[in-house]
Amino acid sequence: MQIDALKQKIIAAKTSLGIDKIGFTTAAPFRHLAAGLKMQKAKEYTSGFEHQVLAQRLYPQRIFDHPQSIIAIALAYPSKLPFKVPHDRQQPRGRFARASWGLDYHQILRDKMQQLINFIKANIDVEAHFKAMVDTGELIDVAVAQRAGLGFIGRNGLLITQEFGSFVYLGEIITDIPFTPDQPMANQCGTCTRCIDRCPSQALLGNGHLNAQRCLSYQTQTKGIMAAEFRPKIRNVIYGCDVCQLVCPFNRGKAVDGHVQMQPQLDEAAPKLKQLLTISNQEFREQFGQLAGAWRGKKPLQRNAIIVLANLGDRSAIPLLLKLSEQDVRPIIRATAIWALAKLAKDNKTAIVAFLKQCQQVENDAQVQQSLQAALKRIRGKELNSHKIS
């Protein structure tokens, strides 16, 4: 079969394969990205989750023998919950960002790309080779997708498609089949800066790059103590951040349903916070193990859940926070629970101060001791302010 005919056959089959958008580009280097990537690294704007070998991110020939083309695919994911989240003051819920709803998108994309590879092999009479990857691979997904004509890269660094806005998962396949490339799509943001203006942590640089260290999505995925600056900014979200997507005009009216495997369940997309803090490892794996948002394990999500309880002002969580502050074996959880106690302390400040001073006598972790000192200072500051007001 001729290559152009094969390409058209692939395009015609994308819907039956469960692929929402597909495009083709060359395997030429992505040299134009080098300066920006070097700048981000030099300024320590990277997250550390990226592939670490710069040349392999820019040159497909460094990771594949004789590459000729790259096939880019996009799968649309749900942009709205199909149910109303119950409001219960005694059992407040946190939120996972949309990209973590349903089955882990890495698995979904890998399955779709393998189906695509099998389809191509079944429709070509010569030997061909393929290398599939999602966002844990070497290449930069949005750069490949943009060059393959799937959409344009917005000021927030996300790929924006005409049909689905930025609510898409991306994957790519390098191959030695020389497909005719599609036309790249130019940026269409114009003078709009809504994503930059509304970013809670001012992480966006304005040119499609970001300071990943400041991005709230990154902050929710770290394993250490979250810096005090970012704690109120995550509001009720325990994983990820959707703000730069929600304010984007290209996402207005995009009520994307996504695929069956991506459909969220209530207690996964919006889990009960106090229940999350008492869940066993086995229960965590059973309830959240299939989510992309569970990749860092239970501890970061529990740390975030404590922060969200404080952000919501849930004083009914104080008994649980007292227990975590004293008994949890993980210093990060103890330190965060102590911070939350200080934020929630009100009529019971005297009792909480006594408890924190008792913790000081037995605590042997330096970070937790710092949290104890900061908590006591905060409560005393509240007391001084209350006296001034009265």
N, C-alpha and C positions, 0 to 999 in steps of 0.2 A: 504493500500500500504506500502511495506517495505521502510524503510528510505533511503537505498541506491538507490532504484528504483525511489523514489521521487526526490532525488538529481539529478539523471540523467535526469529526466523529466524536472526539473527546468532549468538545463543547456541547454537542447535542446530548451526550450521555450524562452531563454533570447533574442534572436534576434527579435522574434515577439513581445516581451514586450518592445523593444526599449532600451535594456541594452547591452552595448558593452563588458563589462567584468564582470564576477561574480565569487566569490570564497567563501570558507567556512572555518571557523576556530573555535576553541573551545572558551568557555567563561571563560577560565582561566585568572587570573589577569595579568596585564601588569606591573609586579613589576620592570622589568629591566628599565622602564622609570622613576622611582621615583627619582633617583639621579640627572638626567639631569633636570627634572622639578623643583626640589628643588634648584638646582644651578641657573637656570634662574630667579627664583623668588628672591633668596637671592641677586643676582647681579642687580636686577631691570631690567631684560631683557625682561620681559613680556609686552604684549600690553594692558592688562586690558580687552580685548575682550574675553579672554579664560574663560571657566567654572572655578569658583573659588574654588570648593571643590576638593582638590587633590585626596582623597580616591575614589570619584565617577568617576574620570578620569581613575583610575587604576583598579578598582574592579567592573566588570559588575554586581556582585551580590548585590552591594550597590544601584543599580538603577533598578533592575529587579528581580522578584521572581523566584528562581530556574533556572537560565539561563543555557542552555546546549550548545548553538552554537551562532555564529555571522555570518551573511551573509553579505559580502561586495560586493558592486557594483561600477562600474565605467562607466561614460558616457564621451565620447570624445567630446571636444568642438573645434570650429574653430581656426586654428592657423594662418590663413591669411585672409585679407579682400578680398571679392570677387569683389571689384571695386577699381578704382584708386581714391585717395583723391585729389580733385581739389586744385591747388595751386593759391591762390589769396592774394596778399600782403595787400589788403584793408580789407580782411575778413579772417585772419589767423584762423586755426583750432587747437584745442587741441586733445588729444587722450585719450580714455579709454583703460585700459589694456585688454587683450584678455578674461580674466575670467569674465569680466563684459559685454561682448557682448550679445545681444539678451535678451530673457526673463530671469529673475532672476533664477539662477541655483538652489536655494533652493526650489523654487516651482516646477521646472522640476524634481528634484530628489525625492521630496516628492510624486509627482504623480506617478513616476515610481516605487517607493518602495511600494506604496499602491496597484498598479496593481499587483506587485509581491506577496504581502501578500494575495490578493484576489485569485490569481492563486493557491497558496499553499493551502489555505483553501478549495478551490474547488477540490483539489486532495488528500486530506487526510481525513481519516474517524474517527479521534479522535480530541478532542478539543486541539487547540494550541494557544499560545499567542505570541505577537510580540510587539517590541518597535523599531520604526524607528527614525533615526536621521541623520542630515547633520552636517555641521561644527559648528553649534550653540549648538549641543548636548554635552553630558558629555564626551564621549569617543574621543580618538584622531584618526581621520580618517585615516591618513597615517599609523599609527601603526597597526590598524585593517586590512587595505588593504594589507600591507606587509605580515602580518602573514597569511592572507588568500590566499597568492600566486598571487595577482594581479600584483605585481611589486616589486621593491626595493626602499628603501628610499635613495635618493642621498645626496651628501654633502650639497645641498641647502635646505634640509629638505622636498623636494617634492617627491611624489611617481612617479617613472619612470617606465612606462610599455613598453613592447617590441613593441607593435603595434602602440601606440599613443604618445610615449615619456611621457612627464609630462603634456600634454594638456588634462587632465581628471578631471572631477568633481567626488567626492567620497561621498558615503553614506553607512550606515550600518544598519542592522536589528538584534537586539537581539531576540532570540527565545528559547522556552523550547523544541524544537525538536532537538534530538541529532544527527546531521549530522556528517558524517565522515569528518574530517578536511583535507584541502589541504596542500601542502608543502609550507612553507615560501620561499621567494626568497632572497638570500644574496646580499649584496651591490656589484655593478659591476663598481664603479667609478675608481677603481685601483689607479693610481697615479695622475689622472686628477684633477686639481684644478681651472679650468677655471671659474666656477661660483664664487668661492671665490675671485679670482684675479680681475674679472671684475665687481664685485658688487660695484656700484657707492659710496655707503656709508659705505663700510666695515662692513656690518651687519652680514655676515655669519661667524660662528665660526670654521667651518672646519670639524665638526663631525655630521652634520645633524641638529644641533641647530643653532639658530640665536639670535642676540640681536634685538628683535622686535622693540625696541625704535628707532633703527637706520634704520630699513627697510623703504625704500621709499614708499612701499605700505601702511605701517602703517602711515607714515607721511602725506600722501595724505588724510587719513581718520580722522585725528585729527580735533578737532573743534576750537582749539586756534590758536595763532600766530605760524606759522611754523618757526622754528629756522633758522637763516640766513644761516647756513652751508648747509642746505638741499635744499634751494630754487633753486640755479642753477642746482642742480643734478637731479631734476625732469624733466628738459628740457621742452618738450612739452606735458607731460603726466599729466592729471588732476585727474586721479584715477588709483591707482595700480602701478605695476612695473613688466616688463617682462624680464629684463636683464638676470637674472640667468637662465631663460629658453632658451632665444635666443642663448646664448653662449654654451649651453650644447650639446655635440656631439650626445647624444641619441635623440635629437630633430631634428638633421640635416635630411632634406628630408622628415620630417613628415608633409605633407600638409593635415592636418586633416580638413574635411569639417564640422563635427559635425552634430547636428540634426537640423531640420527645425526651431524649436523654438529658437535655439541659433544663427541663422543667423543675422549678424549685419546690421543695417541701417546706412547710411552715417551720418545723422545729430545726431545720437545717439552715434555711435562709435567715430566720429570725429566732434564734434560740433563746430560751429563758436563761438569764444571766446567772442567777444564783444556782440554778441546776447545773450549768456549765462548770461552776466553781467546785462542785462536789462530785463530778463525774469520774468514774474509774477509767483507767487506760483502755480496758476492753470496751467499755461503753462508749468511750470517745471514738475508738476505731469503728465501731458498729454504726454510730450515728453520723460521724463526720469524715470517716476515712476515705470516702469516695470523692470528697470535695477538693478542688484545687486549693482552697483556702486552708486545708489541713496539712499542707506539705511541710510546714515548719514544726508541726507537732502541737501538743496541748498547751504547753507553758505560755507561748506568746498570746494565744487566744484568751487564756485565763487572766493573764496580766491585763489585757485590753478590757476584759469583762469587768474587772475591778475598777478600772478607770471610768468606764461607761456608767457603772453604778453611782460613782461619785458625781459624774457629769449630770446624771439625772436627778441627783439629790435624794437618792433612795435611802432614807435613814433606817428602814426596816432591815437593811443589809448589815447594820453595825454588828450584831452578834456574830454573824459569819465572818466579818472582817477582823473582829477581835480574835477569833479562833485561828484564822489564817496568819495573822500577825505573830501569834505566839507559837503555833504548832507546825506550820508548813515547813517542810525541809528545804524548800528552795528559797534562797535569799531574795531573788527578784520578786517573788510573790509576797514575801513578808514585807519588803520595802514598799511595794506598791500599795498593799493593804494598809500600811501605817499612814501613807500619804492620804489615802481615801478617808481614813478615820478622822484625820485632822480637818479635811475639807467638810465632812459631814457633822463634825462636833457642833453642838448647839447648846441645848439645855443641860446636857450631860458632860460638859467640858471638864469638870472637876474629876469625875470618875475616869474619863479617858486619859487625862493627864497623869493620874495615879497609875493607870495601866501602862502607859508608855514609859514612865520612869522605872517601873518594875522590869519592863522589857530591856531597858538600858543596862540593868544590872547583870543580865545573863546573855545578852546578844554578843556574839563573837565575830560577826561579819562587818567589815568596815563600811560597806555601802548601806547596810541596814542601819548601822549606827548613825550615819549621815541623815538617813531618812527620819530616824527618831528625833534627832536634834532639830531638823527642819520642821517636823510636825509639831513639836512642843513650842517652837518659836511662832508658828502660825497660829496655834490656839491662843497663846498669850497675846498675840497681836489682836485676835478677835476680842479677847477680854478687854484690852485697852480701848478698842474702838467702841465696844458696847458701853463702857463707863463714860466715854466722851459724849456719846449720844444721849445717855440718861442724864 
